[in-house]
Each structure stands twice: as structure tokens, then as C-alpha cells.
Amino acid sequence: MSIPLTDRAQIDPAERQRLAHEVAEQRTLGDVLEWGLAQKPVRRVEEIVTQDEYTHDVLVPLAPPLYLVYDVS
């Protein structure tokens, strides 16, 4: 199963395709952290927003003002 990328910022189609390919295999928060540490510059989790007791949004900054936001539970 591939993880979809929802583009709410209408980024450049080539950049969107590149990001979609990179996040497609990120199935766990560990995958996200590993990916972020491998990036140049390093992409670290900037914030975790609690939605309820089971669901959190994990924000990873890209180029300002863009973020990848992972909905995790």
C-alpha cells in the first residue's frame, strides 16, 4: 500500500511528483524520521499537534512556508 500525498499548497507539479514518490513508502513515524535525517538539509519534526487521544498531526518543514503534515494514530 502506497501512502498518498495530498497537495493543498498547489506546489510545482515536478516537486509534487518527487515528494509523492518519497513519502509513498513512509508507513511509520520511524520511516518519516529516517527519511528526514537523510535529507540535505536535515528535516526534523518541528511540531506534533494533538487532535485527540489517538490522533496527532506531525509537522515536518520543507521550504518556508511549506510543511509535510502526517496524520498519525
CHARMM-style PDB file with segment names, atoms N, HN, CA, C and O in Angstrom:
ATOM      1  N   MET     1       0.836  -1.172   0.000  1.00  0.00      PROA
ATOM      2  CA  MET     1       0.000   0.000   0.000  1.00  0.00      PROA
ATOM      3  C   MET     1       0.889   1.246   0.000  1.00  0.00      PROA
ATOM      4  O   MET     1       1.838   1.349   0.777  1.00  0.00      PROA
ATOM      5  N   SER     2       0.573   2.154  -0.856  1.00  0.00      PROA
ATOM      6  HN  SER     2      -0.198   2.070  -1.487  1.00  0.00      PROA
ATOM      7  CA  SER     2       1.292   3.399  -1.017  1.00  0.00      PROA
ATOM      8  C   SER     2       0.585   4.506  -0.233  1.00  0.00      PROA
ATOM      9  O   SER     2      -0.644   4.584  -0.248  1.00  0.00      PROA
ATOM     10  N   ILE     3       1.343   5.352   0.444  1.00  0.00      PROA
ATOM     11  HN  ILE     3       2.341   5.288   0.456  1.00  0.00      PROA
ATOM     12  CA  ILE     3       0.763   6.466   1.191  1.00  0.00      PROA
ATOM     13  C   ILE     3       0.580   7.634   0.224  1.00  0.00      PROA
ATOM     14  O   ILE     3       1.546   8.057  -0.411  1.00  0.00      PROA
ATOM     15  N   PRO     4      -0.640   8.166   0.098  1.00  0.00      PROA
ATOM     16  CA  PRO     4      -0.868   9.260  -0.851  1.00  0.00      PROA
ATOM     17  C   PRO     4      -0.393  10.608  -0.304  1.00  0.00      PROA
ATOM     18  O   PRO     4      -0.339  10.827   0.906  1.00  0.00      PROA
ATOM     19  N   LEU     5      -0.054  11.491  -1.223  1.00  0.00      PROA
ATOM     20  HN  LEU     5      -0.098  11.313  -2.206  1.00  0.00      PROA
ATOM     21  CA  LEU     5       0.298  12.862  -0.880  1.00  0.00      PROA
ATOM     22  C   LEU     5      -0.837  13.756  -1.345  1.00  0.00      PROA
ATOM     23  O   LEU     5      -1.181  13.770  -2.527  1.00  0.00      PROA
ATOM     24  N   THR     6      -1.415  14.498  -0.420  1.00  0.00      PROA
ATOM     25  HN  THR     6      -1.136  14.487   0.540  1.00  0.00      PROA
ATOM     26  CA  THR     6      -2.455  15.467  -0.758  1.00  0.00      PROA
ATOM     27  C   THR     6      -1.800  16.836  -0.814  1.00  0.00      PROA
ATOM     28  O   THR     6      -1.244  17.303   0.180  1.00  0.00      PROA
ATOM     29  N   ASP     7      -1.864  17.475  -1.962  1.00  0.00      PROA
ATOM     30  HN  ASP     7      -2.316  17.095  -2.769  1.00  0.00      PROA
ATOM     31  CA  ASP     7      -1.218  18.764  -2.178  1.00  0.00      PROA
ATOM     32  C   ASP     7      -2.238  19.880  -1.972  1.00  0.00      PROA
ATOM     33  O   ASP     7      -3.074  20.135  -2.838  1.00  0.00      PROA
ATOM     34  N   ARG     8      -2.162  20.542  -0.821  1.00  0.00      PROA
ATOM     35  HN  ARG     8      -1.482  20.336  -0.118  1.00  0.00      PROA
ATOM     36  CA  ARG     8      -3.078  21.657  -0.530  1.00  0.00      PROA
ATOM     37  C   ARG     8      -2.439  23.011  -0.843  1.00  0.00      PROA
ATOM     38  O   ARG     8      -3.093  24.047  -0.729  1.00  0.00      PROA
ATOM     39  N   ALA     9      -1.166  23.002  -1.236  1.00  0.00      PROA
ATOM     40  HN  ALA     9      -0.634  22.160  -1.328  1.00  0.00      PROA
ATOM     41  CA  ALA     9      -0.443  24.248  -1.490  1.00  0.00      PROA
ATOM     42  C   ALA     9      -0.249  24.520  -2.981  1.00  0.00      PROA
ATOM     43  O   ALA     9       0.293  25.561  -3.354  1.00  0.00      PROA
ATOM     44  N   GLN    10      -0.681  23.602  -3.825  1.00  0.00      PROA
ATOM     45  HN  GLN    10      -1.121  22.757  -3.521  1.00  0.00      PROA
ATOM     46  CA  GLN    10      -0.530  23.731  -5.277  1.00  0.00      PROA
ATOM     47  C   GLN    10       0.921  23.993  -5.663  1.00  0.00      PROA
ATOM     48  O   GLN    10       1.238  24.960  -6.357  1.00  0.00      PROA
ATOM     49  N   ILE    11       1.798  23.097  -5.189  1.00  0.00      PROA
ATOM     50  HN  ILE    11       1.541  22.312  -4.626  1.00  0.00      PROA
ATOM     51  CA  ILE    11       3.218  23.236  -5.493  1.00  0.00      PROA
ATOM     52  C   ILE    11       3.487  22.835  -6.942  1.00  0.00      PROA
ATOM     53  O   ILE    11       2.634  22.258  -7.616  1.00  0.00      PROA
ATOM     54  N   ASP    12       4.672  23.152  -7.389  1.00  0.00      PROA
ATOM     55  HN  ASP    12       5.364  23.621  -6.842  1.00  0.00      PROA
ATOM     56  CA  ASP    12       5.092  22.824  -8.743  1.00  0.00      PROA
ATOM     57  C   ASP    12       4.873  21.328  -9.005  1.00  0.00      PROA
ATOM     58  O   ASP    12       5.246  20.503  -8.171  1.00  0.00      PROA
ATOM     59  N   PRO    13       4.275  20.966 -10.145  1.00  0.00      PROA
ATOM     60  CA  PRO    13       3.979  19.559 -10.415  1.00  0.00      PROA
ATOM     61  C   PRO    13       5.192  18.630 -10.333  1.00  0.00      PROA
ATOM     62  O   PRO    13       5.066  17.498  -9.864  1.00  0.00      PROA
ATOM     63  N   ALA    14       6.351  19.084 -10.777  1.00  0.00      PROA
ATOM     64  HN  ALA    14       6.453  20.002 -11.158  1.00  0.00      PROA
ATOM     65  CA  ALA    14       7.552  18.234 -10.699  1.00  0.00      PROA
ATOM     66  C   ALA    14       7.952  17.998  -9.245  1.00  0.00      PROA
ATOM     67  O   ALA    14       8.332  16.888  -8.872  1.00  0.00      PROA
ATOM     68  N   GLU    15       7.864  19.043  -8.429  1.00  0.00      PROA
ATOM     69  HN  GLU    15       7.555  19.944  -8.732  1.00  0.00      PROA
ATOM     70  CA  GLU    15       8.184  18.918  -6.998  1.00  0.00      PROA
ATOM     71  C   GLU    15       7.168  18.024  -6.292  1.00  0.00      PROA
ATOM     72  O   GLU    15       7.527  17.212  -5.440  1.00  0.00      PROA
ATOM     73  N   ARG    16       5.902  18.182  -6.657  1.00  0.00      PROA
ATOM     74  HN  ARG    16       5.611  18.842  -7.349  1.00  0.00      PROA
ATOM     75  CA  ARG    16       4.855  17.344  -6.080  1.00  0.00      PROA
ATOM     76  C   ARG    16       5.115  15.879  -6.395  1.00  0.00      PROA
ATOM     77  O   ARG    16       4.990  15.026  -5.516  1.00  0.00      PROA
ATOM     78  N   GLN    17       5.470  15.581  -7.625  1.00  0.00      PROA
ATOM     79  HN  GLN    17       5.571  16.274  -8.338  1.00  0.00      PROA
ATOM     80  CA  GLN    17       5.755  14.202  -8.038  1.00  0.00      PROA
ATOM     81  C   GLN    17       6.934  13.637  -7.258  1.00  0.00      PROA
ATOM     82  O   GLN    17       6.898  12.485  -6.825  1.00  0.00      PROA
ATOM     83  N   ARG    18       7.979  14.443  -7.077  1.00  0.00      PROA
ATOM     84  HN  ARG    18       8.008  15.379  -7.428  1.00  0.00      PROA
ATOM     85  CA  ARG    18       9.157  13.998  -6.323  1.00  0.00      PROA
ATOM     86  C   ARG    18       8.782  13.691  -4.877  1.00  0.00      PROA
ATOM     87  O   ARG    18       9.162  12.649  -4.341  1.00  0.00      PROA
ATOM     88  N   LEU    19       8.035  14.602  -4.245  1.00  0.00      PROA
ATOM     89  HN  LEU    19       7.727  15.448  -4.681  1.00  0.00      PROA
ATOM     90  CA  LEU    19       7.612  14.386  -2.857  1.00  0.00      PROA
ATOM     91  C   LEU    19       6.684  13.178  -2.744  1.00  0.00      PROA
ATOM     92  O   LEU    19       6.811  12.379  -1.817  1.00  0.00      PROA
ATOM     93  N   ALA    20       5.761  13.048  -3.675  1.00  0.00      PROA
ATOM     94  HN  ALA    20       5.657  13.697  -4.429  1.00  0.00      PROA
ATOM     95  CA  ALA    20       4.825  11.910  -3.649  1.00  0.00      PROA
ATOM     96  C   ALA    20       5.593  10.594  -3.693  1.00  0.00      PROA
ATOM     97  O   ALA    20       5.252   9.643  -2.989  1.00  0.00      PROA
ATOM     98  N   HSD    21       6.624  10.546  -4.519  1.00  0.00      PROA
ATOM     99  HN  HSD    21       6.901  11.319  -5.091  1.00  0.00      PROA
ATOM    100  CA  HSD    21       7.439   9.330  -4.622  1.00  0.00      PROA
ATOM    101  C   HSD    21       8.169   9.060  -3.304  1.00  0.00      PROA
ATOM    102  O   HSD    21       8.261   7.913  -2.865  1.00  0.00      PROA
ATOM    103  N   GLU    22       8.684  10.110  -2.680  1.00  0.00      PROA
ATOM    104  HN  GLU    22       8.609  11.042  -3.036  1.00  0.00      PROA
ATOM    105  CA  GLU    22       9.445   9.943  -1.439  1.00  0.00      PROA
ATOM    106  C   GLU    22       8.571   9.523  -0.266  1.00  0.00      PROA
ATOM    107  O   GLU    22       8.992   8.692   0.538  1.00  0.00      PROA
ATOM    108  N   VAL    23       7.367  10.074  -0.147  1.00  0.00      PROA
ATOM    109  HN  VAL    23       7.025  10.749  -0.800  1.00  0.00      PROA
ATOM    110  CA  VAL    23       6.520   9.745   1.002  1.00  0.00      PROA
ATOM    111  C   VAL    23       5.696   8.472   0.788  1.00  0.00      PROA
ATOM    112  O   VAL    23       5.122   7.945   1.742  1.00  0.00      PROA
ATOM    113  N   ALA    24       5.633   7.982  -0.424  1.00  0.00      PROA
ATOM    114  HN  ALA    24       6.099   8.410  -1.198  1.00  0.00      PROA
ATOM    115  CA  ALA    24       4.785   6.830  -0.738  1.00  0.00      PROA
ATOM    116  C   ALA    24       5.096   5.604   0.119  1.00  0.00      PROA
ATOM    117  O   ALA    24       4.195   4.830   0.442  1.00  0.00      PROA
ATOM    118  N   GLU    25       6.340   5.426   0.482  1.00  0.00      PROA
ATOM    119  HN  GLU    25       7.072   6.055   0.220  1.00  0.00      PROA
ATOM    120  CA  GLU    25       6.728   4.236   1.247  1.00  0.00      PROA
ATOM    121  C   GLU    25       6.891   4.498   2.743  1.00  0.00      PROA
ATOM    122  O   GLU    25       7.304   3.602   3.478  1.00  0.00      PROA
ATOM    123  N   GLN    26       6.575   5.702   3.205  1.00  0.00      PROA
ATOM    124  HN  GLN    26       6.240   6.431   2.607  1.00  0.00      PROA
ATOM    125  CA  GLN    26       6.696   6.028   4.625  1.00  0.00      PROA
ATOM    126  C   GLN    26       5.441   5.548   5.346  1.00  0.00      PROA
ATOM    127  O   GLN    26       4.402   6.206   5.306  1.00  0.00      PROA
ATOM    128  N   ARG    27       5.546   4.398   6.003  1.00  0.00      PROA
ATOM    129  HN  ARG    27       6.391   3.863   6.035  1.00  0.00      PROA
ATOM    130  CA  ARG    27       4.390   3.795   6.659  1.00  0.00      PROA
ATOM    131  C   ARG    27       4.347   4.032   8.164  1.00  0.00      PROA
ATOM    132  O   ARG    27       3.298   3.892   8.792  1.00  0.00      PROA
ATOM    133  N   THR    28       5.486   4.390   8.736  1.00  0.00      PROA
ATOM    134  HN  THR    28       6.339   4.503   8.226  1.00  0.00      PROA
ATOM    135  CA  THR    28       5.545   4.601  10.183  1.00  0.00      PROA
ATOM    136  C   THR    28       6.233   5.931  10.479  1.00  0.00      PROA
ATOM    137  O   THR    28       6.888   6.509   9.612  1.00  0.00      PROA
ATOM    138  N   LEU    29       6.078   6.407  11.706  1.00  0.00      PROA
ATOM    139  HN  LEU    29       5.545   5.937  12.411  1.00  0.00      PROA
ATOM    140  CA  LEU    29       6.771   7.619  12.105  1.00  0.00      PROA
ATOM    141  C   LEU    29       8.281   7.407  12.043  1.00  0.00      PROA
ATOM    142  O   LEU    29       9.029   8.338  11.745  1.00  0.00      PROA
ATOM    143  N   GLY    30       8.723   6.200  12.320  1.00  0.00      PROA
ATOM    144  HN  GLY    30       8.115   5.444  12.562  1.00  0.00      PROA
ATOM    145  CA  GLY    30      10.143   5.873  12.199  1.00  0.00      PROA
ATOM    146  C   GLY    30      10.638   6.067  10.775  1.00  0.00      PROA
ATOM    147  O   GLY    30      11.749   6.553  10.566  1.00  0.00      PROA
ATOM    148  N   ASP    31       9.822   5.692   9.790  1.00  0.00      PROA
ATOM    149  HN  ASP    31       8.918   5.297   9.960  1.00  0.00      PROA
ATOM    150  CA  ASP    31      10.174   5.907   8.379  1.00  0.00      PROA
ATOM    151  C   ASP    31      10.319   7.394   8.082  1.00  0.00      PROA
ATOM    152  O   ASP    31      11.230   7.805   7.364  1.00  0.00      PROA
ATOM    153  N   VAL    32       9.415   8.198   8.637  1.00  0.00      PROA
ATOM    154  HN  VAL    32       8.674   7.865   9.220  1.00  0.00      PROA
ATOM    155  CA  VAL    32       9.450   9.650   8.423  1.00  0.00      PROA
ATOM    156  C   VAL    32      10.728  10.227   9.031  1.00  0.00      PROA
ATOM    157  O   VAL    32      11.410  11.033   8.397  1.00  0.00      PROA
ATOM    158  N   LEU    33      11.051   9.817  10.252  1.00  0.00      PROA
ATOM    159  HN  LEU    33      10.497   9.162  10.766  1.00  0.00      PROA
ATOM    160  CA  LEU    33      12.245  10.322  10.923  1.00  0.00      PROA
ATOM    161  C   LEU    33      13.513   9.911  10.175  1.00  0.00      PROA
ATOM    162  O   LEU    33      14.426  10.720  10.013  1.00  0.00      PROA
ATOM    163  N   GLU    34      13.572   8.681   9.728  1.00  0.00      PROA
ATOM    164  HN  GLU    34      12.830   8.024   9.860  1.00  0.00      PROA
ATOM    165  CA  GLU    34      14.727   8.193   8.971  1.00  0.00      PROA
ATOM    166  C   GLU    34      14.893   8.984   7.671  1.00  0.00      PROA
ATOM    167  O   GLU    34      16.001   9.386   7.317  1.00  0.00      PROA
ATOM    168  N   TRP    35      13.780   9.200   6.967  1.00  0.00      PROA
ATOM    169  HN  TRP    35      12.880   8.873   7.255  1.00  0.00      PROA
ATOM    170  CA  TRP    35      13.810   9.981   5.728  1.00  0.00      PROA
ATOM    171  C   TRP    35      14.318  11.392   6.014  1.00  0.00      PROA
ATOM    172  O   TRP    35      15.188  11.896   5.304  1.00  0.00      PROA
ATOM    173  N   GLY    36      13.775  12.033   7.057  1.00  0.00      PROA
ATOM    174  HN  GLY    36      13.068  11.624   7.634  1.00  0.00      PROA
ATOM    175  CA  GLY    36      14.155  13.401   7.381  1.00  0.00      PROA
ATOM    176  C   GLY    36      15.631  13.545   7.691  1.00  0.00      PROA
ATOM    177  O   GLY    36      16.261  14.520   7.281  1.00  0.00      PROA
ATOM    178  N   LEU    37      16.189  12.582   8.414  1.00  0.00      PROA
ATOM    179  HN  LEU    37      15.677  11.791   8.748  1.00  0.00      PROA
ATOM    180  CA  LEU    37      17.609  12.640   8.758  1.00  0.00      PROA
ATOM    181  C   LEU    37      18.508  12.443   7.547  1.00  0.00      PROA
ATOM    182  O   LEU    37      19.658  12.883   7.553  1.00  0.00      PROA
ATOM    183  N   ALA    38      18.000  11.786   6.507  1.00  0.00      PROA
ATOM    184  HN  ALA    38      17.066  11.428   6.502  1.00  0.00      PROA
ATOM    185  CA  ALA    38      18.776  11.538   5.295  1.00  0.00      PROA
ATOM    186  C   ALA    38      18.742  12.721   4.323  1.00  0.00      PROA
ATOM    187  O   ALA    38      19.479  12.730   3.337  1.00  0.00      PROA
ATOM    188  N   GLN    39      17.891  13.720   4.595  1.00  0.00      PROA
ATOM    189  HN  GLN    39      17.292  13.712   5.396  1.00  0.00      PROA
ATOM    190  CA  GLN    39      17.752  14.862   3.693  1.00  0.00      PROA
ATOM    191  C   GLN    39      18.862  15.882   3.914  1.00  0.00      PROA
ATOM    192  O   GLN    39      19.437  15.969   4.999  1.00  0.00      PROA
ATOM    193  N   LYS    40      19.153  16.648   2.874  1.00  0.00      PROA
ATOM    194  HN  LYS    40      18.687  16.578   1.993  1.00  0.00      PROA
ATOM    195  CA  LYS    40      20.110  17.753   2.947  1.00  0.00      PROA
ATOM    196  C   LYS    40      19.374  19.016   2.564  1.00  0.00      PROA
ATOM    197  O   LYS    40      19.059  19.153   1.382  1.00  0.00      PROA
ATOM    198  N   PRO    41      19.068  19.956   3.448  1.00  0.00      PROA
ATOM    199  CA  PRO    41      19.348  19.891   4.883  1.00  0.00      PROA
ATOM    200  C   PRO    41      18.429  18.886   5.572  1.00  0.00      PROA
ATOM    201  O   PRO    41      17.398  18.486   5.032  1.00  0.00      PROA
ATOM    202  N   VAL    42      18.828  18.494   6.768  1.00  0.00      PROA
ATOM    203  HN  VAL    42      19.666  18.818   7.206  1.00  0.00      PROA
ATOM    204  CA  VAL    42      18.053  17.549   7.567  1.00  0.00      PROA
ATOM    205  C   VAL    42      16.663  18.119   7.829  1.00  0.00      PROA
ATOM    206  O   VAL    42      16.516  19.308   8.111  1.00  0.00      PROA
ATOM    207  N   ARG    43      15.650  17.271   7.735  1.00  0.00      PROA
ATOM    208  HN  ARG    43      15.769  16.305   7.505  1.00  0.00      PROA
ATOM    209  CA  ARG    43      14.259  17.660   8.011  1.00  0.00      PROA
ATOM    210  C   ARG    43      13.848  17.004   9.326  1.00  0.00      PROA
ATOM    211  O   ARG    43      13.712  15.782   9.400  1.00  0.00      PROA
ATOM    212  N   ARG    44      13.655  17.798  10.338  1.00  0.00      PROA
ATOM    213  HN  ARG    44      13.765  18.790  10.278  1.00  0.00      PROA
ATOM    214  CA  ARG    44      13.261  17.282  11.661  1.00  0.00      PROA
ATOM    215  C   ARG    44      11.797  17.618  11.924  1.00  0.00      PROA
ATOM    216  O   ARG    44      11.258  18.583  11.382  1.00  0.00      PROA
ATOM    217  N   VAL    45      11.176  16.814  12.754  1.00  0.00      PROA
ATOM    218  HN  VAL    45      11.614  16.031  13.194  1.00  0.00      PROA
ATOM    219  CA  VAL    45       9.810  17.117  13.182  1.00  0.00      PROA
ATOM    220  C   VAL    45       9.864  18.438  13.934  1.00  0.00      PROA
ATOM    221  O   VAL    45      10.622  18.582  14.893  1.00  0.00      PROA
ATOM    222  N   GLU    46       9.061  19.402  13.497  1.00  0.00      PROA
ATOM    223  HN  GLU    46       8.446  19.285  12.718  1.00  0.00      PROA
ATOM    224  CA  GLU    46       9.041  20.701  14.152  1.00  0.00      PROA
ATOM    225  C   GLU    46       7.987  20.767  15.251  1.00  0.00      PROA
ATOM    226  O   GLU    46       8.181  21.412  16.281  1.00  0.00      PROA
ATOM    227  N   GLU    47       6.867  20.087  15.011  1.00  0.00      PROA
ATOM    228  HN  GLU    47       6.710  19.563  14.174  1.00  0.00      PROA
ATOM    229  CA  GLU    47       5.784  20.154  15.987  1.00  0.00      PROA
ATOM    230  C   GLU    47       4.897  18.922  15.846  1.00  0.00      PROA
ATOM    231  O   GLU    47       4.753  18.356  14.762  1.00  0.00      PROA
ATOM    232  N   ILE    48       4.308  18.523  16.968  1.00  0.00      PROA
ATOM    233  HN  ILE    48       4.424  18.983  17.848  1.00  0.00      PROA
ATOM    234  CA  ILE    48       3.299  17.465  16.984  1.00  0.00      PROA
ATOM    235  C   ILE    48       2.046  18.083  17.589  1.00  0.00      PROA
ATOM    236  O   ILE    48       2.057  18.548  18.729  1.00  0.00      PROA
ATOM    237  N   VAL    49       0.967  18.083  16.811  1.00  0.00      PROA
ATOM    238  HN  VAL    49       0.959  17.705  15.885  1.00  0.00      PROA
ATOM    239  CA  VAL    49      -0.290  18.690  17.242  1.00  0.00      PROA
ATOM    240  C   VAL    49      -1.261  17.568  17.606  1.00  0.00      PROA
ATOM    241  O   VAL    49      -1.599  16.737  16.762  1.00  0.00      PROA
ATOM    242  N   THR    50      -1.705  17.545  18.852  1.00  0.00      PROA
ATOM    243  HN  THR    50      -1.431  18.220  19.537  1.00  0.00      PROA
ATOM    244  CA  THR    50      -2.644  16.532  19.310  1.00  0.00      PROA
ATOM    245  C   THR    50      -4.042  16.870  18.824  1.00  0.00      PROA
ATOM    246  O   THR    50      -4.543  17.966  19.076  1.00  0.00      PROA
ATOM    247  N   GLN    51      -4.672  15.932  18.130  1.00  0.00      PROA
ATOM    248  HN  GLN    51      -4.265  15.041  17.926  1.00  0.00      PROA
ATOM    249  CA  GLN    51      -6.045  16.112  17.664  1.00  0.00      PROA
ATOM    250  C   GLN    51      -7.030  15.514  18.680  1.00  0.00      PROA
ATOM    251  O   GLN    51      -8.046  16.125  19.009  1.00  0.00      PROA
ATOM    252  N   ASP    52      -6.716  14.337  19.157  1.00  0.00      PROA
ATOM    253  HN  ASP    52      -5.890  13.840  18.890  1.00  0.00      PROA
ATOM    254  CA  ASP    52      -7.478  13.682  20.223  1.00  0.00      PROA
ATOM    255  C   ASP    52      -6.534  12.680  20.876  1.00  0.00      PROA
ATOM    256  O   ASP    52      -5.334  12.694  20.601  1.00  0.00      PROA
ATOM    257  N   GLU    53      -7.057  11.814  21.733  1.00  0.00      PROA
ATOM    258  HN  GLU    53      -8.031  11.802  21.957  1.00  0.00      PROA
ATOM    259  CA  GLU    53      -6.152  10.907  22.454  1.00  0.00      PROA
ATOM    260  C   GLU    53      -5.468   9.880  21.555  1.00  0.00      PROA
ATOM    261  O   GLU    53      -4.492   9.256  21.972  1.00  0.00      PROA
ATOM    262  N   TYR    54      -5.959   9.693  20.333  1.00  0.00      PROA
ATOM    263  HN  TYR    54      -6.752  10.199  19.994  1.00  0.00      PROA
ATOM    264  CA  TYR    54      -5.392   8.692  19.428  1.00  0.00      PROA
ATOM    265  C   TYR    54      -4.728   9.278  18.186  1.00  0.00      PROA
ATOM    266  O   TYR    54      -3.928   8.595  17.546  1.00  0.00      PROA
ATOM    267  N   THR    55      -5.034  10.507  17.831  1.00  0.00      PROA
ATOM    268  HN  THR    55      -5.684  11.062  18.351  1.00  0.00      PROA
ATOM    269  CA  THR    55      -4.599  11.063  16.557  1.00  0.00      PROA
ATOM    270  C   THR    55      -3.747  12.313  16.768  1.00  0.00      PROA
ATOM    271  O   THR    55      -4.072  13.178  17.581  1.00  0.00      PROA
ATOM    272  N   HSD    56      -2.646  12.385  16.015  1.00  0.00      PROA
ATOM    273  HN  HSD    56      -2.381  11.682  15.354  1.00  0.00      PROA
ATOM    274  CA  HSD    56      -1.745  13.530  16.070  1.00  0.00      PROA
ATOM    275  C   HSD    56      -1.361  13.926  14.649  1.00  0.00      PROA
ATOM    276  O   HSD    56      -1.320  13.085  13.752  1.00  0.00      PROA
ATOM    277  N   ASP    57      -1.082  15.207  14.453  1.00  0.00      PROA
ATOM    278  HN  ASP    57      -1.115  15.891  15.182  1.00  0.00      PROA
ATOM    279  CA  ASP    57      -0.505  15.689  13.205  1.00  0.00      PROA
ATOM    280  C   ASP    57       0.959  15.973  13.472  1.00  0.00      PROA
ATOM    281  O   ASP    57       1.300  16.690  14.413  1.00  0.00      PROA
ATOM    282  N   VAL    58       1.824  15.409  12.640  1.00  0.00      PROA
ATOM    283  HN  VAL    58       1.547  14.826  11.876  1.00  0.00      PROA
ATOM    284  CA  VAL    58       3.264  15.593  12.775  1.00  0.00      PROA
ATOM    285  C   VAL    58       3.714  16.517  11.647  1.00  0.00      PROA
ATOM    286  O   VAL    58       3.547  16.195  10.471  1.00  0.00      PROA
ATOM    287  N   LEU    59       4.286  17.666  12.010  1.00  0.00      PROA
ATOM    288  HN  LEU    59       4.422  17.927  12.966  1.00  0.00      PROA
ATOM    289  CA  LEU    59       4.677  18.677  11.041  1.00  0.00      PROA
ATOM    290  C   LEU    59       6.180  18.635  10.792  1.00  0.00      PROA
ATOM    291  O   LEU    59       6.987  18.741  11.716  1.00  0.00      PROA
ATOM    292  N   VAL    60       6.534  18.478   9.513  1.00  0.00      PROA
ATOM    293  HN  VAL    60       5.879  18.393   8.762  1.00  0.00      PROA
ATOM    294  CA  VAL    60       7.927  18.463   9.078  1.00  0.00      PROA
ATOM    295  C   VAL    60       8.103  19.607   8.080  1.00  0.00      PROA
ATOM    296  O   VAL    60       7.485  19.586   7.015  1.00  0.00      PROA
ATOM    297  N   PRO    61       8.934  20.610   8.400  1.00  0.00      PROA
ATOM    298  CA  PRO    61       9.089  21.740   7.494  1.00  0.00      PROA
ATOM    299  C   PRO    61       9.839  21.364   6.215  1.00  0.00      PROA
ATOM    300  O   PRO    61      10.795  20.589   6.234  1.00  0.00      PROA
ATOM    301  N   LEU    62       9.375  21.935   5.114  1.00  0.00      PROA
ATOM    302  HN  LEU    62       8.599  22.564   5.099  1.00  0.00      PROA
ATOM    303  CA  LEU    62      10.089  21.835   3.839  1.00  0.00      PROA
ATOM    304  C   LEU    62      10.723  23.207   3.612  1.00  0.00      PROA
ATOM    305  O   LEU    62      11.436  23.711   4.479  1.00  0.00      PROA
ATOM    306  N   ALA    63      10.470  23.805   2.467  1.00  0.00      PROA
ATOM    307  HN  ALA    63       9.890  23.395   1.763  1.00  0.00      PROA
ATOM    308  CA  ALA    63      10.932  25.175   2.228  1.00  0.00      PROA
ATOM    309  C   ALA    63       9.837  26.111   2.726  1.00  0.00      PROA
ATOM    310  O   ALA    63       8.671  25.927   2.377  1.00  0.00      PROA
ATOM    311  N   PRO    64      10.187  27.115   3.536  1.00  0.00      PROA
ATOM    312  CA  PRO    64       9.155  28.010   4.062  1.00  0.00      PROA
ATOM    313  C   PRO    64       8.290  28.578   2.939  1.00  0.00      PROA
ATOM    314  O   PRO    64       8.826  28.998   1.914  1.00  0.00      PROA
ATOM    315  N   PRO    65       7.011  28.601   3.099  1.00  0.00      PROA
ATOM    316  CA  PRO    65       6.194  28.269   4.274  1.00  0.00      PROA
ATOM    317  C   PRO    65       5.610  26.858   4.209  1.00  0.00      PROA
ATOM    318  O   PRO    65       4.605  26.589   4.866  1.00  0.00      PROA
ATOM    319  N   LEU    66       6.208  25.956   3.441  1.00  0.00      PROA
ATOM    320  HN  LEU    66       7.025  26.175   2.907  1.00  0.00      PROA
ATOM    321  CA  LEU    66       5.623  24.629   3.205  1.00  0.00      PROA
ATOM    322  C   LEU    66       6.015  23.624   4.274  1.00  0.00      PROA
ATOM    323  O   LEU    66       7.137  23.624   4.779  1.00  0.00      PROA
ATOM    324  N   TYR    67       5.038  22.751   4.608  1.00  0.00      PROA
ATOM    325  HN  TYR    67       4.126  22.750   4.198  1.00  0.00      PROA
ATOM    326  CA  TYR    67       5.246  21.662   5.556  1.00  0.00      PROA
ATOM    327  C   TYR    67       4.685  20.378   4.966  1.00  0.00      PROA
ATOM    328  O   TYR    67       3.725  20.400   4.196  1.00  0.00      PROA
ATOM    329  N   LEU    68       5.293  19.267   5.336  1.00  0.00      PROA
ATOM    330  HN  LEU    68       6.073  19.249   5.961  1.00  0.00      PROA
ATOM    331  CA  LEU    68       4.649  17.964   5.189  1.00  0.00      PROA
ATOM    332  C   LEU    68       3.928  17.730   6.502  1.00  0.00      PROA
ATOM    333  O   LEU    68       4.523  17.889   7.567  1.00  0.00      PROA
ATOM    334  N   VAL    69       2.678  17.360   6.447  1.00  0.00      PROA
ATOM    335  HN  VAL    69       2.195  17.231   5.582  1.00  0.00      PROA
ATOM    336  CA  VAL    69       1.892  17.095   7.659  1.00  0.00      PROA
ATOM    337  C   VAL    69       1.417  15.655   7.600  1.00  0.00      PROA
ATOM    338  O   VAL    69       0.683  15.264   6.693  1.00  0.00      PROA
ATOM    339  N   TYR    70       1.844  14.878   8.575  1.00  0.00      PROA
ATOM    340  HN  TYR    70       2.440  15.196   9.313  1.00  0.00      PROA
ATOM    341  CA  TYR    70       1.489  13.466   8.647  1.00  0.00      PROA
ATOM    342  C   TYR    70       0.388  13.280   9.688  1.00  0.00      PROA
ATOM    343  O   TYR    70       0.533  13.708  10.833  1.00  0.00      PROA
ATOM    344  N   ASP    71      -0.687  12.657   9.299  1.00  0.00      PROA
ATOM    345  HN  ASP    71      -0.805  12.310   8.369  1.00  0.00      PROA
ATOM    346  CA  ASP    71      -1.794  12.327  10.201  1.00  0.00      PROA
ATOM    347  C   ASP    71      -1.491  10.942  10.755  1.00  0.00      PROA
ATOM    348  O   ASP    71      -1.592   9.948  10.036  1.00  0.00      PROA
ATOM    349  N   VAL    72      -1.119  10.870  12.036  1.00  0.00      PROA
ATOM    350  HN  VAL    72      -1.036  11.677  12.621  1.00  0.00      PROA
ATOM    351  CA  VAL    72      -0.722   9.596  12.632  1.00  0.00      PROA
ATOM    352  C   VAL    72      -1.643   9.233  13.780  1.00  0.00      PROA
ATOM    353  O   VAL    72      -2.170  10.095  14.483  1.00  0.00      PROA
ATOM    354  N   SER    73      -1.819   7.938  13.951  1.00  0.00      PROA
ATOM    355  HN  SER    73      -1.390   7.237  13.380  1.00  0.00      PROA
ATOM    356  CA  SER    73      -2.621   7.459  15.065  1.00  0.00      PROA
ATOM    357  C   SER    73      -2.005   6.210  15.627  1.00  0.00      PROA
ATOM    358  OT1 SER    73      -2.530   5.638  16.583  1.00  0.00      PROA
TER     359      SER     73
END
